[in-house]
Amino acid sequence: MRWLIAALLLVLVFLQFRLWFGEGGVTEVARLEERVQQQSTENESLRERNAELRAEVEDLRERLDAVEERARSELGLIRDDEEFYQVVPPPPNPGDPP
């Protein structure tokens, strides 16, 4: 009878070890749940970014003035009926401290 109890106790310890530390055990499940949470957070930020980009694309498709504004600010373009003036700062005097 003692050997049966010892064998059952040994099986219980083995199963507990596999439950806590083995493949698919509690520690691995906790680690995977943490990774799922991190990925969900990252996915949410990417969804927001995609929504912003989608709104910008729609704005550029529908509004010509948005395209013009972007061409002016990013490319420095001007209209045909406008004049471009570039203000250049004067060169520093040789005697002035830097």
Secondary structure, 3 states (H helix, E strand, C coil): CHHHHHHHHHHHHHHHHHHHHCCCCHHHHHHHHHHHHHHHHHHHHHHHHHHHHHHHHHHHHHCHHHHHHHHHHHHCCCCCCCCCCCCCCCCCCCCCCC
